[in-house]
Amino acid sequence: MLTLIAILLAIFVIPEPWGLVTIVVAGLLDILEVIVFRQWSKRRKARVGVQTLVGRTAVALGAIAPRGQVRIEGEIWEARSESAVVRGEEVVVRAVEGLTLLVAPARE
């Protein structure tokens, strides 16, 4: 886009010797911008899948003894805990078995 603007300026506004300079500089800036943004977008791999939930904190929607539900990142999941958990208590996801999260109270 910057190069296109530079070309239009070079044709209609900027005097003769500086028009070419404007186009070259704009082209180099466009190339540099592409390189920088490409490197910036690769800075970190996207984490996907249920395994990304392990280690995160959730909130119990009801008593979990030994089964119940938790809310994590806006989603409701079935959960299982070896320790009793009361409604509203924070829990930490320890593992995932199918669609059930194995959780433990955050106080442990």
Biopython code that builds the backbone (N, CA, C, O; Angstrom):
import numpy as np
from Bio.PDB.StructureBuilder import StructureBuilder

atoms = [
    (1, "MET", "N", (0.823, -1.186, 0.000)),
    (1, "MET", "CA", (0.000, 0.000, 0.000)),
    (1, "MET", "C", (0.873, 1.259, 0.000)),
    (1, "MET", "O", (0.591, 2.232, -0.700)),
    (2, "LEU", "N", (1.930, 1.213, 0.796)),
    (2, "LEU", "CA", (2.838, 2.362, 0.858)),
    (2, "LEU", "C", (3.481, 2.622, -0.508)),
    (2, "LEU", "O", (3.656, 3.769, -0.917)),
    (3, "THR", "N", (3.819, 1.563, -1.185)),
    (3, "THR", "CA", (4.432, 1.709, -2.509)),
    (3, "THR", "C", (3.439, 2.316, -3.500)),
    (3, "THR", "O", (3.807, 3.163, -4.314)),
    (4, "LEU", "N", (2.201, 1.888, -3.429)),
    (4, "LEU", "CA", (1.180, 2.430, -4.330)),
    (4, "LEU", "C", (0.987, 3.927, -4.084)),
    (4, "LEU", "O", (0.886, 4.703, -5.034)),
    (5, "ILE", "N", (0.938, 4.330, -2.828)),
    (5, "ILE", "CA", (0.813, 5.759, -2.508)),
    (5, "ILE", "C", (2.034, 6.526, -3.019)),
    (5, "ILE", "O", (1.902, 7.624, -3.560)),
    (6, "ALA", "N", (3.225, 5.940, -2.844)),
    (6, "ALA", "CA", (4.442, 6.597, -3.315)),
    (6, "ALA", "C", (4.433, 6.761, -4.833)),
    (6, "ALA", "O", (4.872, 7.794, -5.337)),
    (7, "ILE", "N", (3.953, 5.786, -5.555)),
    (7, "ILE", "CA", (3.883, 5.879, -7.011)),
    (7, "ILE", "C", (2.935, 7.005, -7.425)),
    (7, "ILE", "O", (3.246, 7.800, -8.311)),
    (8, "LEU", "N", (1.778, 7.058, -6.771)),
    (8, "LEU", "CA", (0.820, 8.119, -7.100)),
    (8, "LEU", "C", (1.388, 9.498, -6.781)),
    (8, "LEU", "O", (1.217, 10.441, -7.553)),
    (9, "LEU", "N", (2.064, 9.609, -5.639)),
    (9, "LEU", "CA", (2.695, 10.891, -5.301)),
    (9, "LEU", "C", (3.792, 11.249, -6.299)),
    (9, "LEU", "O", (3.915, 12.406, -6.698)),
    (10, "ALA", "N", (4.590, 10.259, -6.702)),
    (10, "ALA", "CA", (5.680, 10.506, -7.642)),
    (10, "ALA", "C", (5.148, 10.976, -8.991)),
    (10, "ALA", "O", (5.764, 11.819, -9.643)),
    (11, "ILE", "N", (4.025, 10.443, -9.405)),
    (11, "ILE", "CA", (3.459, 10.816, -10.701)),
    (11, "ILE", "C", (2.811, 12.197, -10.659)),
    (11, "ILE", "O", (2.999, 13.005, -11.569)),
    (12, "PHE", "N", (2.047, 12.464, -9.598)),
    (12, "PHE", "CA", (1.214, 13.664, -9.595)),
    (12, "PHE", "C", (1.727, 14.816, -8.732)),
    (12, "PHE", "O", (1.330, 15.955, -8.977)),
    (13, "VAL", "N", (2.583, 14.585, -7.739)),
    (13, "VAL", "CA", (2.911, 15.650, -6.794)),
    (13, "VAL", "C", (4.401, 15.962, -6.736)),
    (13, "VAL", "O", (4.787, 17.124, -6.864)),
    (14, "ILE", "N", (5.228, 14.973, -6.549)),
    (14, "ILE", "CA", (6.653, 15.175, -6.272)),
    (14, "ILE", "C", (7.399, 15.507, -7.563)),
    (14, "ILE", "O", (7.137, 14.897, -8.600)),
    (15, "PRO", "N", (8.342, 16.484, -7.512)),
    (15, "PRO", "CA", (9.112, 16.843, -8.704)),
    (15, "PRO", "C", (9.970, 15.674, -9.201)),
    (15, "PRO", "O", (10.217, 14.717, -8.468)),
    (16, "GLU", "N", (10.407, 15.767, -10.423)),
    (16, "GLU", "CA", (11.079, 14.693, -11.168)),
    (16, "GLU", "C", (12.202, 13.962, -10.434)),
    (16, "GLU", "O", (12.081, 12.742, -10.317)),
    (17, "PRO", "N", (13.256, 14.549, -9.937)),
    (17, "PRO", "CA", (14.333, 13.701, -9.403)),
    (17, "PRO", "C", (13.932, 12.985, -8.115)),
    (17, "PRO", "O", (14.494, 11.933, -7.810)),
    (18, "TRP", "N", (12.976, 13.520, -7.349)),
    (18, "TRP", "CA", (12.626, 12.922, -6.055)),
    (18, "TRP", "C", (11.536, 11.859, -6.165)),
    (18, "TRP", "O", (11.316, 11.103, -5.219)),
    (19, "GLY", "N", (10.868, 11.793, -7.277)),
    (19, "GLY", "CA", (9.818, 10.789, -7.460)),
    (19, "GLY", "C", (10.360, 9.376, -7.415)),
    (19, "GLY", "O", (9.784, 8.501, -6.768)),
    (20, "LEU", "N", (11.468, 9.153, -8.102)),
    (20, "LEU", "CA", (12.085, 7.822, -8.119)),
    (20, "LEU", "C", (12.600, 7.444, -6.736)),
    (20, "LEU", "O", (12.458, 6.300, -6.305)),
    (21, "VAL", "N", (13.195, 8.402, -6.046)),
    (21, "VAL", "CA", (13.680, 8.148, -4.687)),
    (21, "VAL", "C", (12.510, 7.766, -3.773)),
    (21, "VAL", "O", (12.628, 6.841, -2.969)),
    (22, "THR", "N", (11.407, 8.459, -3.892)),
    (22, "THR", "CA", (10.222, 8.171, -3.084)),
    (22, "THR", "C", (9.722, 6.754, -3.329)),
    (22, "THR", "O", (9.380, 6.047, -2.382)),
    (23, "ILE", "N", (9.677, 6.336, -4.578)),
    (23, "ILE", "CA", (9.204, 4.993, -4.919)),
    (23, "ILE", "C", (10.153, 3.931, -4.362)),
    (23, "ILE", "O", (9.700, 2.932, -3.804)),
    (24, "VAL", "N", (11.452, 4.135, -4.506)),
    (24, "VAL", "CA", (12.431, 3.154, -4.008)),
    (24, "VAL", "C", (12.354, 3.035, -2.489)),
    (24, "VAL", "O", (12.342, 1.924, -1.958)),
    (25, "VAL", "N", (12.303, 4.158, -1.786)),
    (25, "VAL", "CA", (12.229, 4.134, -0.318)),
    (25, "VAL", "C", (10.942, 3.454, 0.139)),
    (25, "VAL", "O", (10.968, 2.640, 1.062)),
    (26, "ALA", "N", (9.835, 3.774, -0.486)),
    (26, "ALA", "CA", (8.565, 3.153, -0.110)),
    (26, "ALA", "C", (8.595, 1.646, -0.366)),
    (26, "ALA", "O", (8.089, 0.869, 0.444)),
    (27, "GLY", "N", (9.182, 1.236, -1.479)),
    (27, "GLY", "CA", (9.305, -0.198, -1.769)),
    (27, "GLY", "C", (10.145, -0.915, -0.736)),
    (27, "GLY", "O", (9.783, -2.001, -0.283)),
    (28, "LEU", "N", (11.286, -0.309, -0.350)),
    (28, "LEU", "CA", (12.133, -0.918, 0.678)),
    (28, "LEU", "C", (11.413, -0.997, 2.026)),
    (28, "LEU", "O", (11.535, -1.990, 2.743)),
    (29, "LEU", "N", (10.669, 0.046, 2.363)),
    (29, "LEU", "CA", (9.900, 0.016, 3.612)),
    (29, "LEU", "C", (8.829, -1.072, 3.593)),
    (29, "LEU", "O", (8.592, -1.730, 4.606)),
    (30, "ASP", "N", (8.186, -1.262, 2.451)),
    (30, "ASP", "CA", (7.197, -2.333, 2.326)),
    (30, "ASP", "C", (7.842, -3.704, 2.530)),
    (30, "ASP", "O", (7.295, -4.552, 3.235)),
    (31, "ILE", "N", (8.987, -3.915, 1.920)),
    (31, "ILE", "CA", (9.689, -5.195, 2.065)),
    (31, "ILE", "C", (10.114, -5.414, 3.511)),
    (31, "ILE", "O", (9.952, -6.509, 4.050)),
    (32, "LEU", "N", (10.655, -4.383, 4.136)),
    (32, "LEU", "CA", (11.061, -4.472, 5.538)),
    (32, "LEU", "C", (9.868, -4.757, 6.442)),
    (32, "LEU", "O", (9.970, -5.548, 7.380)),
    (33, "GLU", "N", (8.750, -4.122, 6.164)),
    (33, "GLU", "CA", (7.537, -4.341, 6.958)),
    (33, "GLU", "C", (7.074, -5.798, 6.865)),
    (33, "GLU", "O", (6.696, -6.392, 7.876)),
    (34, "VAL", "N", (7.100, -6.365, 5.685)),
    (34, "VAL", "CA", (6.699, -7.764, 5.506)),
    (34, "VAL", "C", (7.621, -8.693, 6.291)),
    (34, "VAL", "O", (7.153, -9.616, 6.958)),
    (35, "ILE", "N", (8.912, -8.457, 6.215)),
    (35, "ILE", "CA", (9.876, -9.299, 6.937)),
    (35, "ILE", "C", (9.663, -9.210, 8.447)),
    (35, "ILE", "O", (9.638, -10.230, 9.135)),
    (36, "VAL", "N", (9.512, -8.000, 8.955)),
    (36, "VAL", "CA", (9.330, -7.813, 10.404)),
    (36, "VAL", "C", (8.042, -8.466, 10.878)),
    (36, "VAL", "O", (8.060, -9.178, 11.882)),
    (37, "PHE", "N", (6.939, -8.251, 10.199)),
    (37, "PHE", "CA", (5.671, -8.826, 10.630)),
    (37, "PHE", "C", (5.655, -10.348, 10.496)),
    (37, "PHE", "O", (5.009, -11.030, 11.292)),
    (38, "ARG", "N", (6.349, -10.881, 9.510)),
    (38, "ARG", "CA", (6.420, -12.336, 9.370)),
    (38, "ARG", "C", (7.176, -12.941, 10.551)),
    (38, "ARG", "O", (6.747, -13.955, 11.101)),
    (39, "GLN", "N", (8.287, -12.338, 10.943)),
    (39, "GLN", "CA", (9.039, -12.823, 12.102)),
    (39, "GLN", "C", (8.239, -12.649, 13.388)),
    (39, "GLN", "O", (8.257, -13.522, 14.256)),
    (40, "TRP", "N", (7.541, -11.530, 13.512)),
    (40, "TRP", "CA", (6.749, -11.259, 14.706)),
    (40, "TRP", "C", (5.614, -12.273, 14.860)),
    (40, "TRP", "O", (5.301, -12.686, 15.976)),
    (41, "SER", "N", (4.999, -12.675, 13.750)),
    (41, "SER", "CA", (3.881, -13.619, 13.817)),
    (41, "SER", "C", (4.339, -15.031, 14.171)),
    (41, "SER", "O", (3.529, -15.839, 14.625)),
    (42, "LYS", "N", (5.609, -15.342, 13.976)),
    (42, "LYS", "CA", (6.139, -16.675, 14.287)),
    (42, "LYS", "C", (6.791, -16.732, 15.663)),
    (42, "LYS", "O", (7.457, -17.717, 15.980)),
    (43, "ARG", "N", (6.615, -15.696, 16.492)),
    (43, "ARG", "CA", (7.322, -15.621, 17.764)),
    (43, "ARG", "C", (6.920, -16.710, 18.740)),
    (43, "ARG", "O", (7.695, -17.056, 19.632)),
    (44, "ARG", "N", (5.733, -17.253, 18.589)),
    (44, "ARG", "CA", (5.267, -18.250, 19.536)),
    (44, "ARG", "C", (4.279, -19.175, 18.837)),
    (44, "ARG", "O", (3.424, -18.717, 18.078)),
    (45, "LYS", "N", (4.393, -20.466, 19.089)),
    (45, "LYS", "CA", (3.477, -21.426, 18.487)),
    (45, "LYS", "C", (2.125, -21.351, 19.183)),
    (45, "LYS", "O", (2.049, -21.112, 20.388)),
    (46, "ALA", "N", (1.078, -21.552, 18.428)),
    (46, "ALA", "CA", (-0.265, -21.566, 18.997)),
    (46, "ALA", "C", (-0.455, -22.856, 19.787)),
    (46, "ALA", "O", (-0.099, -23.942, 19.328)),
    (47, "ARG", "N", (-1.022, -22.716, 20.977)),
    (47, "ARG", "CA", (-1.311, -23.884, 21.797)),
    (47, "ARG", "C", (-2.780, -24.224, 21.612)),
    (47, "ARG", "O", (-3.653, -23.379, 21.807)),
    (48, "VAL", "N", (-3.043, -25.463, 21.238)),
    (48, "VAL", "CA", (-4.419, -25.890, 21.011)),
    (48, "VAL", "C", (-4.636, -27.254, 21.643)),
    (48, "VAL", "O", (-3.683, -27.979, 21.929)),
    (49, "GLY", "N", (-5.897, -27.594, 21.857)),
    (49, "GLY", "CA", (-6.235, -28.895, 22.408)),
    (49, "GLY", "C", (-6.506, -28.826, 23.904)),
    (49, "GLY", "O", (-6.190, -27.839, 24.568)),
    (50, "VAL", "N", (-7.098, -29.894, 24.415)),
    (50, "VAL", "CA", (-7.472, -29.919, 25.824)),
    (50, "VAL", "C", (-6.265, -29.985, 26.746)),
    (50, "VAL", "O", (-6.376, -29.620, 27.916)),
    (51, "GLN", "N", (-5.126, -30.435, 26.262)),
    (51, "GLN", "CA", (-3.945, -30.515, 27.117)),
    (51, "GLN", "C", (-3.454, -29.141, 27.550)),
    (51, "GLN", "O", (-2.688, -29.029, 28.507)),
    (52, "THR", "N", (-3.886, -28.101, 26.854)),
    (52, "THR", "CA", (-3.495, -26.745, 27.256)),
    (52, "THR", "C", (-4.184, -26.316, 28.545)),
    (52, "THR", "O", (-3.791, -25.323, 29.158)),
    (53, "LEU", "N", (-5.208, -27.057, 28.962)),
    (53, "LEU", "CA", (-5.916, -26.725, 30.196)),
    (53, "LEU", "C", (-5.159, -27.178, 31.443)),
    (53, "LEU", "O", (-5.401, -26.661, 32.533)),
    (54, "VAL", "N", (-4.259, -28.124, 31.296)),
    (54, "VAL", "CA", (-3.521, -28.650, 32.442)),
    (54, "VAL", "C", (-2.696, -27.535, 33.075)),
    (54, "VAL", "O", (-1.936, -26.842, 32.400)),
    (55, "GLY", "N", (-2.866, -27.378, 34.391)),
    (55, "GLY", "CA", (-2.159, -26.340, 35.126)),
    (55, "GLY", "C", (-2.949, -25.054, 35.281)),
    (55, "GLY", "O", (-2.538, -24.173, 36.037)),
    (56, "ARG", "N", (-4.061, -24.922, 34.592)),
    (56, "ARG", "CA", (-4.876, -23.710, 34.687)),
    (56, "ARG", "C", (-5.840, -23.794, 35.867)),
    (56, "ARG", "O", (-6.133, -24.874, 36.379)),
    (57, "THR", "N", (-6.319, -22.641, 36.279)),
    (57, "THR", "CA", (-7.242, -22.555, 37.406)),
    (57, "THR", "C", (-8.676, -22.486, 36.901)),
    (57, "THR", "O", (-8.973, -21.797, 35.925)),
    (58, "ALA", "N", (-9.569, -23.218, 37.587)),
    (58, "ALA", "CA", (-10.992, -23.224, 37.262)),
    (58, "ALA", "C", (-11.774, -22.951, 38.544)),
    (58, "ALA", "O", (-11.211, -22.958, 39.639)),
    (59, "VAL", "N", (-13.078, -22.710, 38.396)),
    (59, "VAL", "CA", (-13.952, -22.463, 39.543)),
    (59, "VAL", "C", (-15.038, -23.531, 39.556)),
    (59, "VAL", "O", (-15.664, -23.803, 38.532)),
    (60, "ALA", "N", (-15.257, -24.132, 40.715)),
    (60, "ALA", "CA", (-16.282, -25.167, 40.850)),
    (60, "ALA", "C", (-17.663, -24.526, 40.785)),
    (60, "ALA", "O", (-17.933, -23.552, 41.487)),
    (61, "LEU", "N", (-18.533, -25.071, 39.943)),
    (61, "LEU", "CA", (-19.895, -24.558, 39.809)),
    (61, "LEU", "C", (-20.821, -25.150, 40.859)),
    (61, "LEU", "O", (-21.897, -24.613, 41.121)),
    (62, "GLY", "N", (-20.412, -26.230, 41.444)),
    (62, "GLY", "CA", (-21.163, -26.902, 42.498)),
    (62, "GLY", "C", (-20.180, -27.767, 43.261)),
    (62, "GLY", "O", (-18.982, -27.755, 42.976)),
    (63, "ALA", "N", (-20.679, -28.511, 44.222)),
    (63, "ALA", "CA", (-19.795, -29.404, 44.982)),
    (63, "ALA", "C", (-19.237, -30.477, 44.054)),
    (63, "ALA", "O", (-19.947, -31.012, 43.203)),
    (64, "ILE", "N", (-17.985, -30.775, 44.228)),
    (64, "ILE", "CA", (-17.338, -31.851, 43.465)),
    (64, "ILE", "C", (-16.947, -32.911, 44.480)),
    (64, "ILE", "O", (-15.954, -32.772, 45.195)),
    (65, "ALA", "N", (-17.737, -33.966, 44.532)),
    (65, "ALA", "CA", (-17.465, -35.021, 45.507)),
    (65, "ALA", "C", (-17.966, -36.357, 44.981)),
    (65, "ALA", "O", (-19.090, -36.699, 45.350)),
    (66, "PRO", "N", (-17.330, -37.105, 44.222)),
    (66, "PRO", "CA", (-16.079, -36.836, 43.529)),
    (66, "PRO", "C", (-16.284, -36.215, 42.149)),
    (66, "PRO", "O", (-15.315, -35.842, 41.488)),
    (67, "ARG", "N", (-17.564, -36.100, 41.701)),
    (67, "ARG", "CA", (-17.804, -35.530, 40.366)),
    (67, "ARG", "C", (-18.598, -34.240, 40.466)),
    (67, "ARG", "O", (-19.361, -34.028, 41.409)),
    (68, "GLY", "N", (-18.398, -33.377, 39.464)),
    (68, "GLY", "CA", (-19.136, -32.127, 39.414)),
    (68, "GLY", "C", (-18.763, -31.369, 38.153)),
    (68, "GLY", "O", (-18.278, -31.963, 37.191)),
    (69, "GLN", "N", (-18.985, -30.074, 38.152)),
    (69, "GLN", "CA", (-18.667, -29.251, 36.989)),
    (69, "GLN", "C", (-17.830, -28.054, 37.410)),
    (69, "GLN", "O", (-17.952, -27.538, 38.521)),
    (70, "VAL", "N", (-16.972, -27.630, 36.482)),
    (70, "VAL", "CA", (-16.145, -26.451, 36.706)),
    (70, "VAL", "C", (-16.259, -25.532, 35.504)),
    (70, "VAL", "O", (-16.583, -25.967, 34.399)),
    (71, "ARG", "N", (-15.990, -24.253, 35.736)),
    (71, "ARG", "CA", (-15.937, -23.277, 34.641)),
    (71, "ARG", "C", (-14.481, -22.878, 34.472)),
    (71, "ARG", "O", (-13.822, -22.447, 35.418)),
    (72, "ILE", "N", (-13.990, -23.031, 33.243)),
    (72, "ILE", "CA", (-12.608, -22.663, 32.933)),
    (72, "ILE", "C", (-12.613, -21.956, 31.584)),
    (72, "ILE", "O", (-13.097, -22.493, 30.588)),
    (73, "GLU", "N", (-12.070, -20.753, 31.570)),
    (73, "GLU", "CA", (-12.000, -19.938, 30.360)),
    (73, "GLU", "C", (-13.360, -19.803, 29.679)),
    (73, "GLU", "O", (-13.457, -19.867, 28.453)),
    (74, "GLY", "N", (-14.412, -19.615, 30.485)),
    (74, "GLY", "CA", (-15.744, -19.395, 29.950)),
    (74, "GLY", "C", (-16.476, -20.645, 29.523)),
    (74, "GLY", "O", (-17.604, -20.550, 29.038)),
    (75, "GLU", "N", (-15.882, -21.816, 29.684)),
    (75, "GLU", "CA", (-16.513, -23.072, 29.294)),
    (75, "GLU", "C", (-16.804, -23.904, 30.524)),
    (75, "GLU", "O", (-16.085, -23.825, 31.520)),
    (76, "ILE", "N", (-17.863, -24.705, 30.457)),
    (76, "ILE", "CA", (-18.218, -25.590, 31.555)),
    (76, "ILE", "C", (-17.749, -26.997, 31.207)),
    (76, "ILE", "O", (-18.059, -27.524, 30.139)),
    (77, "TRP", "N", (-16.993, -27.597, 32.131)),
    (77, "TRP", "CA", (-16.427, -28.925, 31.939)),
    (77, "TRP", "C", (-16.849, -29.840, 33.081)),
    (77, "TRP", "O", (-17.040, -29.396, 34.213)),
    (78, "GLU", "N", (-16.989, -31.121, 32.765)),
    (78, "GLU", "CA", (-17.165, -32.124, 33.811)),
    (78, "GLU", "C", (-15.832, -32.266, 34.524)),
    (78, "GLU", "O", (-14.774, -32.201, 33.898)),
    (79, "ALA", "N", (-15.887, -32.460, 35.837)),
    (79, "ALA", "CA", (-14.651, -32.556, 36.613)),
    (79, "ALA", "C", (-14.764, -33.673, 37.640)),
    (79, "ALA", "O", (-15.854, -34.046, 38.074)),
    (80, "ARG", "N", (-13.604, -34.189, 38.012)),
    (80, "ARG", "CA", (-13.512, -35.211, 39.047)),
    (80, "ARG", "C", (-12.376, -34.827, 39.972)),
    (80, "ARG", "O", (-11.324, -34.370, 39.525)),
    (81, "SER", "N", (-12.595, -35.015, 41.278)),
    (81, "SER", "CA", (-11.578, -34.655, 42.250)),
    (81, "SER", "C", (-11.502, -35.719, 43.334)),
    (81, "SER", "O", (-12.523, -36.276, 43.739)),
    (82, "GLU", "N", (-10.300, -35.997, 43.797)),
    (82, "GLU", "CA", (-10.124, -36.943, 44.900)),
    (82, "GLU", "C", (-10.438, -36.273, 46.228)),
    (82, "GLU", "O", (-10.809, -36.947, 47.189)),
    (83, "SER", "N", (-10.294, -34.959, 46.293)),
    (83, "SER", "CA", (-10.617, -34.195, 47.496)),
    (83, "SER", "C", (-11.963, -33.518, 47.305)),
    (83, "SER", "O", (-12.349, -33.177, 46.187)),
    (84, "ALA", "N", (-12.672, -33.327, 48.411)),
    (84, "ALA", "CA", (-13.964, -32.640, 48.332)),
    (84, "ALA", "C", (-13.735, -31.164, 48.002)),
    (84, "ALA", "O", (-12.846, -30.515, 48.552)),
    (85, "VAL", "N", (-14.559, -30.656, 47.092)),
    (85, "VAL", "CA", (-14.467, -29.263, 46.671)),
    (85, "VAL", "C", (-15.857, -28.651, 46.816)),
    (85, "VAL", "O", (-16.844, -29.253, 46.391)),
    (86, "VAL", "N", (-15.945, -27.473, 47.406)),
    (86, "VAL", "CA", (-17.239, -26.802, 47.572)),
    (86, "VAL", "C", (-17.481, -25.831, 46.420)),
    (86, "VAL", "O", (-16.564, -25.470, 45.683)),
    (87, "ARG", "N", (-18.742, -25.422, 46.288)),
    (87, "ARG", "CA", (-19.136, -24.506, 45.222)),
    (87, "ARG", "C", (-18.354, -23.191, 45.341)),
    (87, "ARG", "O", (-18.220, -22.641, 46.434)),
    (88, "GLY", "N", (-17.839, -22.689, 44.204)),
    (88, "GLY", "CA", (-17.125, -21.423, 44.161)),
    (88, "GLY", "C", (-15.645, -21.518, 44.474)),
    (88, "GLY", "O", (-14.921, -20.532, 44.338)),
    (89, "GLU", "N", (-15.183, -22.690, 44.891)),
    (89, "GLU", "CA", (-13.762, -22.856, 45.227)),
    (89, "GLU", "C", (-12.925, -22.976, 43.958)),
    (89, "GLU", "O", (-13.355, -23.562, 42.965)),
    (90, "GLU", "N", (-11.736, -22.417, 44.010)),
    (90, "GLU", "CA", (-10.831, -22.519, 42.867)),
    (90, "GLU", "C", (-10.122, -23.865, 42.903)),
    (90, "GLU", "O", (-9.700, -24.342, 43.957)),
    (91, "VAL", "N", (-10.005, -24.463, 41.722)),
    (91, "VAL", "CA", (-9.311, -25.737, 41.580)),
    (91, "VAL", "C", (-8.289, -25.616, 40.467)),
    (91, "VAL", "O", (-8.390, -24.736, 39.611)),
    (92, "VAL", "N", (-7.309, -26.497, 40.482)),
    (92, "VAL", "CA", (-6.279, -26.529, 39.447)),
    (92, "VAL", "C", (-6.450, -27.811, 38.655)),
    (92, "VAL", "O", (-6.620, -28.883, 39.235)),
    (93, "VAL", "N", (-6.406, -27.711, 37.336)),
    (93, "VAL", "CA", (-6.538, -28.877, 36.470)),
    (93, "VAL", "C", (-5.223, -29.644, 36.496)),
    (93, "VAL", "O", (-4.172, -29.096, 36.161)),
    (94, "ARG", "N", (-5.281, -30.909, 36.894)),
    (94, "ARG", "CA", (-4.081, -31.752, 36.983)),
    (94, "ARG", "C", (-3.906, -32.648, 35.757)),
    (94, "ARG", "O", (-2.780, -32.947, 35.358)),
    (95, "ALA", "N", (-5.025, -33.078, 35.159)),
    (95, "ALA", "CA", (-4.947, -33.962, 33.991)),
    (95, "ALA", "C", (-6.286, -33.924, 33.257)),
    (95, "ALA", "O", (-7.260, -33.353, 33.747)),
    (96, "VAL", "N", (-6.317, -34.538, 32.079)),
    (96, "VAL", "CA", (-7.528, -34.623, 31.277)),
    (96, "VAL", "C", (-7.733, -36.075, 30.886)),
    (96, "VAL", "O", (-6.828, -36.715, 30.350)),
    (97, "GLU", "N", (-8.930, -36.597, 31.157)),
    (97, "GLU", "CA", (-9.300, -37.958, 30.736)),
    (97, "GLU", "C", (-10.541, -37.840, 29.868)),
    (97, "GLU", "O", (-11.645, -37.650, 30.378)),
    (98, "GLY", "N", (-10.365, -37.951, 28.577)),
    (98, "GLY", "CA", (-11.494, -37.777, 27.669)),
    (98, "GLY", "C", (-12.004, -36.358, 27.761)),
    (98, "GLY", "O", (-11.281, -35.407, 27.463)),
    (99, "LEU", "N", (-13.284, -36.212, 28.186)),
    (99, "LEU", "CA", (-13.871, -34.889, 28.351)),
    (99, "LEU", "C", (-14.045, -34.532, 29.825)),
    (99, "LEU", "O", (-14.810, -33.628, 30.161)),
    (100, "THR", "N", (-13.341, -35.235, 30.696)),
    (100, "THR", "CA", (-13.397, -34.975, 32.132)),
    (100, "THR", "C", (-12.057, -34.438, 32.603)),
    (100, "THR", "O", (-11.002, -34.983, 32.278)),
    (101, "LEU", "N", (-12.118, -33.353, 33.378)),
    (101, "LEU", "CA", (-10.901, -32.773, 33.937)),
    (101, "LEU", "C", (-10.670, -33.357, 35.318)),
    (101, "LEU", "O", (-11.596, -33.434, 36.126)),
    (102, "LEU", "N", (-9.444, -33.766, 35.592)),
    (102, "LEU", "CA", (-9.072, -34.212, 36.922)),
    (102, "LEU", "C", (-8.516, -32.987, 37.634)),
    (102, "LEU", "O", (-7.510, -32.414, 37.215)),
    (103, "VAL", "N", (-9.190, -32.588, 38.725)),
    (103, "VAL", "CA", (-8.840, -31.345, 39.385)),
    (103, "VAL", "C", (-8.469, -31.601, 40.851)),
    (103, "VAL", "O", (-8.794, -32.638, 41.428)),
    (104, "ALA", "N", (-7.785, -30.629, 41.415)),
    (104, "ALA", "CA", (-7.430, -30.635, 42.834)),
    (104, "ALA", "C", (-7.639, -29.219, 43.360)),
    (104, "ALA", "O", (-7.452, -28.249, 42.626)),
    (105, "PRO", "N", (-8.024, -29.098, 44.621)),
    (105, "PRO", "CA", (-8.204, -27.755, 45.186)),
    (105, "PRO", "C", (-6.916, -26.929, 45.040)),
    (105, "PRO", "O", (-5.812, -27.454, 45.182)),
    (106, "ALA", "N", (-7.072, -25.655, 44.762)),
    (106, "ALA", "CA", (-5.914, -24.784, 44.568)),
    (106, "ALA", "C", (-5.154, -24.586, 45.866)),
    (106, "ALA", "O", (-3.984, -24.202, 45.834)),
    (107, "ARG", "N", (-5.785, -24.837, 47.011)),
    (107, "ARG", "CA", (-5.137, -24.635, 48.311)),
    (107, "ARG", "C", (-4.097, -25.695, 48.612)),
    (107, "ARG", "O", (-3.265, -25.511, 49.500)),
    (108, "GLU", "N", (-4.131, -26.823, 47.873)),
    (108, "GLU", "CA", (-3.165, -27.911, 48.130)),
    (108, "GLU", "C", (-1.832, -27.637, 47.513)),
    (108, "GLU", "O", (-0.915, -28.449, 47.637)),
]
sb = StructureBuilder()
sb.init_structure("model")
sb.init_model(0)
sb.init_chain("A")
sb.init_seg("    ")
for serial, (resi, resn, name, xyz) in enumerate(atoms, 1):
    if name == "N":
        sb.init_residue(resn, " ", resi, " ")
    sb.init_atom(name, np.array(xyz, "f"), 0.0, 1.0, " ", f" {name:<3s}", serial, name[0])
structure = sb.get_structure()
